Amino acid sequence: MKNKLITRSFAAASLAFMLTACSPGYDRAETIDDLVEEGGGAISEDQAVCIVDRLEAEIGEDRLGSRGNPTPEEEEIIVDATFDCVLGG
């Protein structure tokens, strides 16, 4: 059950990152909404805010607003942030 939650949460966070990368710029509120919606109930709004805070701090808003898929390093940041924020790491 816990692995399924992590997988679903990570997928939602990755998807939100990629959706942001495809948009004309970074929108914090939209990214939070995407995490909650795409998480299918696996991510609460508070958890989404936590994830976005970490991504902004560790990846940066400029990169979040740029085009392109996450690098392996960014994927690691997404996994760590998701794990910490969803499970209280």
C-alpha angles and dihedrals in degrees: 000000000000092000091051090051092049092047092049093045093048091048090052092049092048091047092050089051091050093045089052090049090055095049124085091255146344118290114184096199092047091050091051090049091049091052092051094044098042091044090068093219094318092104124049122208091255090052091047090052089050091051093047091048089054094045091050091049098043104030101024134231093261092058092043087056096046127091124258142067121285116275118235088261091051091048088055090052090049091050093048094046092047093048093047096044099041099039098027091247 
